[in-house]
């Protein structure tokens, strides 16, 4: 503290403009150093996750160094340092309350782990796979959605303010239990042979879905140690109902969170091929 006070007093007689110029020089110098370190890390043959981790750590360290260096330039007395920090914090909290809330969201994300990098999440209206969790924003690569069904990546990046985790529902599809229940509906005419259609759907689903019950059960056993998730029956089934002059056969099955689109495609195509073999099974 004495050394900091001594350095601060040397800047007491310095005008505002020189101090401002010196601050800009420090900012540029540290930015150049940060870029050099980032380029060096990029050239190292590390995994993608390790590279990103070290780059973020380097960036945080450079920011801390910058604030440590500019403090004695603008603050003269040791008591002023505490006053300055207090007023600065209060002013920042008021002027940038959304940023402060987003930073608090970052703290909650890292402490409570509602999701991690790689998870498929839905926050508000945004759905996608998490690429990065920064101090103020969570970056996801967007995934198409049709009602409650999530499809495939669009390639677009979405930056979601971390403040949203405090005000919007957060759905994670892959963090603890990476499987979801999904449904596909087939609408038949009232005079169709619905028993035959139901048998076809069940047989096709059995072939396309395969025997994933063992791996789902294993994952469920792990998830149940963290959350009270319990399923008695993990096999696929078909429910029958009538709605507005049609018979509705609804296939319900469990699959990997990211696999529904491809599985739906295979099941529907195979069912359509089988239905075409029978004149008494009519889709509407």
MOLINHU-V83291 format. One record per helix or strand of 3 or more residues. SS is the DSSP state (~ for helix, > for strand). FROM is the first residue (numbers start at 1). TO is the last residue. If there is no record, write none. Layout:
[[SS;FROM;TO] [SS;FROM;TO]]
This chain:
[[~;2;10] [~;16;43] [~;48;74] [~;78;95] [~;97;112] [>;120;123] [>;126;133] [>;137;146] [>;149;161] [~;164;167] [>;170;172] [>;179;188] [~;194;209] [~;213;223] [>;237;242] [>;247;256] [~;260;275]]
